[in-house]
Amino acid sequence: MISKNTVTLVLFLSAFLFSQSCILPEANHVEPDFYLLNLPDFEQNGTVSRVSPAPTFYLSEIELPQYLMDNRLVFRPSMESVGFREYKRWGEPLGDGISRVLGNNLAQRLGTLSYSVFPNRRKSGPQFEIAISILAFEKSFDGMATLDSLIELRDIEGDIFRDSFQASCPLDDEGEPAEVRALSKCLGELSQKLAKQIYSNLSAVNSAK
């Protein structure tokens, strides 16, 4: 016959084992790091001459290839391959980040506050509409931050300027922050290209008057 003490011991052991089974193992979750494109405020240095009144523009939605629509930071180990960093991610949709940085930097170069960028509401009557198609925007296998793009600039007269634009910027340090800084500098070079073309268009229009 089973003694009372034996029953008590069995119940105690069963309760102990059950309580241990309910303890969740320590999570192996790793919190991602998030990054934002950023350019310091542009300082006028004479490379682009401002005009009065300042030109106005609208930057439409940035077109991205499918592989850049992921929020993970991308790198290119070779021309034929692409890698995604699971724990290094953009803190906003990449197209929106490019629009934000490019629009703000271009506005500073042109000396204008009258501009708008997607996804914000388009202001009425811009003198220029800008469309950008990104073909590549990542750290390349040569260790450089790379931007490859197509640009379209339409002025108020309906004239259209189309061109391709490439930039490669060196990293100033190791790691993802340096990579993001270099990619942002590539956008700064694209901004300078756009500003010069806008001023060229304005000069041609003024000369024709």
Residue pairs with C-beta under 8 A, 6 or more apart in sequence:
30 87
31 87
32 86
32 87
32 88
32 89
33 87
33 88
33 89
33 176
34 89
34 90
34 91
35 73
35 88
35 89
35 90
35 91
35 176
35 177
35 180
36 90
36 91
36 92
36 97
36 180
37 97
37 98
37 100
37 101
37 180
37 183
37 184
37 187
38 101
38 180
38 181
38 184
39 101
39 104
39 105
39 184
39 185
39 187
39 188
41 108
42 105
42 108
42 109
42 188
42 191
44 50
44 109
44 111
47 192
48 109
48 110
48 192
48 195
48 196
48 199
49 199
50 110
50 111
51 199
51 202
54 110
54 111
54 112
54 113
54 114
55 110
55 112
55 127
55 128
55 198
55 199
55 202
56 112
56 114
56 115
56 123
56 125
56 126
56 127
56 128
57 106
57 107
57 110
57 112
57 115
57 126
57 127
57 128
57 129
57 130
57 198
58 115
58 116
58 117
58 122
58 123
58 126
58 128
58 129
58 130
59 99
59 102
59 103
59 106
59 115
59 116
59 117
59 118
59 130
59 132
60 118
60 129
60 130
60 131
60 132
61 95
61 99
61 118
61 119
62 95
62 96
62 98
62 99
62 118
62 132
62 133
62 134
63 95
63 131
63 132
63 133
63 134
64 94
64 95
64 134
64 137
65 134
65 135
65 136
67 74
67 82
68 74
68 94
68 134
68 137
68 138
69 93
69 94
69 95
70 84
71 89
71 90
71 93
71 94
72 84
72 85
72 86
72 88
72 89
72 90
73 84
73 85
73 88
73 89
73 90
73 138
73 176
73 179
74 82
74 83
74 84
74 85
74 137
74 138
74 139
75 82
75 83
75 85
75 138
75 139
75 140
76 82
76 83
76 136
76 138
76 139
76 140
76 141
76 146
77 83
77 141
78 141
79 141
82 138
85 176
88 176
90 97
91 97
92 100
94 137
95 134
96 118
96 119
98 132
98 134
98 137
98 187
99 117
99 118
99 119
100 117
101 184
101 187
102 117
102 132
102 187
102 190
102 191
102 194
103 115
103 116
103 117
105 187
105 188
105 191
106 115
106 130
106 191
106 194
106 195
107 113
107 115
109 191
109 192
109 195
110 195
110 198
114 123
114 126
115 123
115 126
116 122
116 123
116 126
125 156
126 156
127 155
127 156
127 202
128 153
128 154
128 155
128 156
128 198
128 201
129 153
129 154
130 151
130 152
130 153
130 154
130 194
131 151
131 152
131 154
132 149
132 150
132 151
132 152
132 190
133 149
133 150
133 151
134 147
134 148
134 149
135 148
135 149
135 150
136 146
136 147
136 148
137 146
137 147
137 148
137 149
137 183
137 186
138 145
138 146
138 183
139 145
139 146
139 171
139 179
139 182
139 183
140 146
140 168
142 168
143 170
143 171
144 168
144 169
144 170
144 171
144 182
145 168
145 169
145 170
145 171
145 179
145 182
145 183
145 185
145 186
146 166
146 167
146 168
146 186
147 165
147 166
147 167
147 168
147 169
147 183
147 186
147 187
147 189
147 190
148 164
148 165
148 166
149 164
149 165
149 166
149 190
150 162
150 163
150 164
150 165
151 161
151 162
151 163
151 164
151 165
151 190
151 193
151 194
152 160
152 161
152 162
153 160
153 161
153 162
153 194
153 197
153 198
153 201
154 160
154 161
155 161
155 201
155 205
157 205
159 201
161 197
161 201
163 197
165 190
165 193
167 185
167 186
167 189
167 190
168 186
169 182
169 183
169 185
169 186
169 189
170 182
171 178
171 179
171 181
171 182
172 178
172 181
172 182
